[in-house]
């Protein structure tokens, strides 16, 4: 889901806004403090001491045109041994034929053919069940891994045995394939529960998907991705893993290449503000239902998450009202806020938006102030995300 802004690195953002990297970091400091890291390392090892096996499961439905790029990005990974499992989800194009051709060309690629179309989460889970790697990645067939991504992740895992999840920066693109960029690589490791608490405070994920690597033993302990959450399985599993293990972030390098195109789920079924909010609410509910018993502060964290989701819904509804949109365009956002966090109905923002009174001429300054406030907030949190990963 659209948990965080989904384009560019901090360098891209700085260039687009005529900012230096130092200025962007100063912007990030204007947000509330990040969780205190367990470890932070500059210029760490970029390759593991051993050659671990990493399983990359590629669910594929009608992406024959993209599949060779996805597989090619995995088999080209250096300093690790990769196991590629393509799961064709009853494609109606040439995906299965292309997949089998790739398996014939690469001995470390195998193909599973689903008997019924069950969606990308079930396809991943089917591949995960036969995977043998110490670490595992879900790579959608239209995305790619950046060069060196798996070695960097494995090195962090190896250095920090308590880490169950490693992620980094996803470079989003459309058109020609970009090269993954590597600058000054650094690691940050957070206590998982602190990282999870920050996700609850903000109500959003910090991960889009292809940049995430999971420790297989933790996934075995917790169970696979949840098919009931087709639009936020990555968010849910990341938070579930964070409930029982530490979380590592790789800065200074692109870890994955996320393709933007009109047929992607984020642009079709999974798009839209309300869809996103409902998906995030489902992810939080699943986490606390499944591992809440292992979190001493589960009740408080759940309240934080629901309160944050209500704030987001009202922020979007307020923006719609300020643009002069009719109430029917955002009434569902009010209903969502009231349902996910009933005390939100007593908030001034809720009451103002619920009245749906177009702003008077005298109130125009307030509208402009709210718009500026929303833009500033979004930019500050985006700056923090691209600089810190959280």
N, C-alpha and C positions, 0 to 999 in steps of 0.2 A: 504494500500500500504506500501511498504518498506520505510517508512518515516525516520526511525531511525534504528540503529542496533537492531536486534530482538532476542537477546539471553542474558540471564544472568542478574543478579542484579549488583549493584556496588561492592558488596562483591565478586561475581563470577569473575567479571572483575579484581578486585584487586588481587585475588588469582592466576588467570591465568597468570598475568603479574608480579607476585612476588612483588606486591605493597601493602602498608598499606592503610587503608581507608583515612588516612591523606594525603598520597602521591597522591591518586586519586583526592582528593578534591583540592590539589594544582595544579594538571594537569588541572582540570576544570577551574581554575582561569586564565589559559593562553588564554582562549577564550574571545571574547568581553563581556562586562558586561551584566548580565541579566537585564530584566525589573525590576524596583524597586517594591517590593511587597507592596500591601496594608496592609497585615498582615502576620506575621510569628510567629508560636506558637510551642514551644517544649512541648512534653507530653500533648497534648490536651485531651479532653474527647474522649473516643473511642466508646461510645454508645450514642445514642440520648436520650433526656429526655422523649420524647414521643415514641410511637411505630408507626411510619409512615407506610403506605402501599406503597410498592415499586413494580412496575410492571416490570417483566422480560419477554421480548418477545424473543422467540427462533425460528427463521426461520429454517426449516429442509428440506433438500432434500437429500434423500438416505444416511442418517447418523444414521440409526437404531442402529448401533453398538456403537455409541457414546452418543446417546440421554439420556440413563439412568444416565450416569455420569454428564451430563450437568444439568439435572433436579435435581438430587440428591444434587449437589453443591448449588442449589438455595434453596430448601426446608429445607436444614440444616442451613441456615443463622439464626443467633440469634439476638434478641433485635429489630427486625423489623417484620412486617407482609408482606409476599410476595404473589404476584399474578403471577402465571406462565401461559403464553399464548404460547402454541406451535402452530406454523403455518406450517402445512405440505404443501409443494409446489409441490404437485402431484408426490410424490416419487414413484419410481418403485420397491423399496425394501420393507421391513417390517416396515418402519418408522411410517406409520399411525397406524398400529396395536400396535406397541410399545408405541406410544404416547397415544393412548386410554387406554392402560393398565396402564400407569403412571397416567393418569387422574383418573382412577378408584381407584388407590391406594392412591392418595393424593387429598383431597378435594379442595385445593387451586390451582390445575392444571386444565386447560381447553385446549381444542384442537379446532383449526380451520382448515378446509381442503379446500385449494384453488381449484377452478374449473379448472384453467389453470396455467401452470407453468409460473411464472412471474419474478422469480429471488428473491434473498434474500432481496433486498431493498423493493420491493413491498410486500413481505411476512411480513417484519417488519412493514411496514406502516399499513397493514391490522390488525395486532395485536395491534398496537398503537391506532388505532381508537376505539377499545373496551376496552382499558386499563383504570383503575380507580385510579392508584397509584399517589401519590404526586411526585414521581420520577420514572424514567423509564430507563431500560437498554436493549440494544440489545446484546443478547448472542448467538453467532453462536453455532449450535448443537454439534460441535466438541470441543468447549472450555468449561471452567468451571470458576466459581467465587471462589476466595480464601475464606477460613473461615473468618468471621468477616468483609468482604469487604463492605457489604451494611450498616452495623451499623456504620462503620467508615465514610463512605460517607455521611450518613444521619446526623451524628453529625456535620460534617463540614457545610453542608447545613443549619442546624438548627442554628448554631452559626453565619452564615454569610448569611442573607436573600438576599443579592444582587448577590450571586453566582448562576449561571445558569448551570454550568458544573463542575463536580468533576472527577478527574482521578488519577491514581496512577501507580505503577509499574506492568507490565505484566510479569509474569515468563513464559518463553517459554520452552517447553519440548517435547521430544518424548519418546516413551516407557512407562515405569511405571509412574503412576500418582505421582507427587511430592506433598509434603505438602506446603501450603502457609506459608511463614516465616514472623514473626513479631519481630521487634527489637525496636528501639526507634522511636516511631511514631511522626511525626511532620507535621504541615500544612504550606502551603504557599498559599496565595491568591494574585493574580495579578488583576489589572484593566484589564478588558477583551480586551480593545482596545490596551493596551500595549502588552498583550500576542499575540494578532493578528498581531501587527506590527512586532514582533519577528518572527512569522511564515512567514511573507512576506519577511523579510530580509534574512532568511535562505532558503525559498522556500520549506520547508518540514513541515510535521505534527509532533506532539510530541506524537501522540496517535495511537495505532494499532486497537483497538476497544473494546474488552471485558472489559477493565478496566475503561470504561467511563460510568458515571451516569449523566443523564440530569434531570433538573427540569421540570416537565411536563407542568407547566404554561408557561414557556418560549417556549417550543416546540409547544404548542397550538398557541402562538403568532406568531411564525415564520413559522410554517408549517413543514411537515415531512421530512424525508430523500429524497434525489433526486434520482429517479430510473434511470435517465439519466447518473448517475455516479456510475456504478456498482463496480468499483474498488477503489473508494475513497469517499464513502458516509459518512463515519465516520469523515474524515478530513474536508469535506465540512460543515457538520452540526456543528462540534465543532467550526469552525471559524465563522459560522453564529451566533451561540450562543454567542461567545466572542464579537461580534460586539454590543451586547445589554446588556450584563451582565458580572459580574466578573467571574474569573476562579480559581478553587481551586485544589491544588495538595496534595496528601497524600504521604509523604515520610516515609521510614523505614518499609514498609510492602508490601508484594505482594498483589495486589488487584484482580488479575485474573490469570488464568493458560491457556496459549495459546498453543494449541497442534500443533506441527509440524508433517505433514505427507504428503505423495506424492499426495494424492487426494485433498488437500486443494486448495482453489482458489489462494492463494499466491504462490503455487508451480505449478499451471497449467495455466489457462487462464489469471490470474492476474500477472503472473511473467514476467520478462524482463525489461530491463532498459527503453526502449522507451515506453512501456505500462505504466510504472510507471510515467514517465515524462508527458505523455499525460493526465493521470488521474489527476495528481497534477495540471496541467494547467487548466483542466476542473473544478476542485474544486475551484480554485481561481476565475475563471471567473464567476462561479455560485454565489459565495459569493458577489462579487461586483455588479453583476446584480440584486441580490435579496435584499441586504441590504446596498448597496453602498450609497444610499441616506441618510443613518443614520450615515455615517462616514465622518466627515469634510475633512479628508485627503485621501479619497478613491482613487483619481487619483495618488497621490504619492505612496500609498501603492501598488496599482496595478502595477505601474512601477517597484517598488522594487521586487515584486514577479516574474514578467516576467524576469527581469534581473537575479535574482537568479536561475531561471529555465534554462536560457541560459548558465549561468556559470556551472551548474551541467552537462548539456549535453556536453559541451566542455571538462569538466574534464574527463568524461567517454570516449569521443572520443580521447582525448589526450592519455589516458591510453592505448587504443586499438592500436593507432599508435606506441606508445613506445614499445608495445609488438610485433611489427612487423606484425600486422594484416593488410590484404588488405583493401583498402579504402571502398569497397562495404560493409564491415562489420560495418562501422560507418558513412557512408554517410547520413543515415537517421537522425543521431544525429546532424550533421551539418545543415541539412534542418530544423530540429526542432528548433535549436538555432536561426537560421536566421528568422524563422517564428514567434517565440514567442517574440523575441527582436531584430528587424532589426539592431540596432547599433552594435550588437555583431559581425557582419561581418567585422567591422573595428578593432576588437581586435586582438592583436598579436597572441593569442592562436588560434583563428579561422583561421587566414591566414596561420600559420604554419601547422595546421592539414589539412587544405584544400589543401595545396601543396602536402601532402601525400608523402613527400620525406623521405625514410628510413634514420634514423640517421647515419651519418658517424662515423668512429672510433673516430675522434676527438670530436664528439658530445656525446659520450657515457656518459661522466661525467654529461652532462646536463640532459640526460635521467635518470640517477641514482638519480640526485638531485630532479627531478620532482616526481619520484616514492616515494622518501623519504618524500617529501613535502605532497603528497597526503595521505600517511599513517599517517603522523603526524597530519594532519588536521582531518582525520577521527577519530583518537584515542582521540584527544582533545575534539572534539564535542561529541563523545560517552561518554567520562568521564563526561562532563558537563551534559549530559542528564540523566545518571544514578544517579548522585548526586543531581540534581536540578529538573529534570522533564521537563526542557525547552530547 
